[in-house]
Amino acid sequence: MLSQFLKLGSSSGSFALSDDMSNTFIMALKGYVDHIKEVFNREAVCELFRLNKTMFPDTKYVPHMEYSGLEKESVGDFVEALIKAVEKGVVQPTKEIQKEVLDRMDLPSFEAGVAFDKNTAITEKLQDMALNPPEPATSAPSGEPASPSTSVKDITG
C-alpha cells in the first residue's frame, strides 16, 4: 500500500483516486500508531511509574500517552460549508471565525482582527451610503450643467 501511495504523483490519475488512497494511507498509519501507543502505555508508562514509586507514592492512576495530528481535514470543504452557513444567515462572521479559517489554511492570522475591523468599517460605510445617497449635483450658476465630480472620497476612515 505504501508503494501505491508513493507512486501516486508519478503517473496520471484522478483526484478522487488520490484522495481515496491518501485516506487509506492515513487509516493504516493510524493503526500502526494506535498499536505503538497501546504498547507504550501498557509497558513503558506502567514500568516507569513502578520504578519511580518513591517519587509518586499517592498515584492511584497512571497517565497515558495520546497522539494527534494524523487527522486529514479538507480545508476546502470546511470553508465551503462556512460560506454556505454565512450566506444562509446561520453564522455571522467574527474575528474568531476569520482567525480559525486562516489558522486551518496555515496562513498568518496575527493581524486578522485589524483586517476584520477595517473590512467591517468599509462595509458599514458602503451600506450607509447605499441607504443615504448623497444629494445630486446642482447646475452651475452660469446656467451650464454641473460636471460630475471627479474627486475620490475616502471611505476607509
Secondary structure, DSSP 8 states (H G I E B T S, - for coil): -HHHHHGGGGS---HHHHHHHHHHHHHHHHHHHHHHHHHIIIIIIHHHHHHTTTT-TT--S-------------HHHHHHHHHHHHHTTSS---HHHHHHHHHHTT---TTHHHHHHHHHHHHHHHHHHHHS--------TTSS-------------
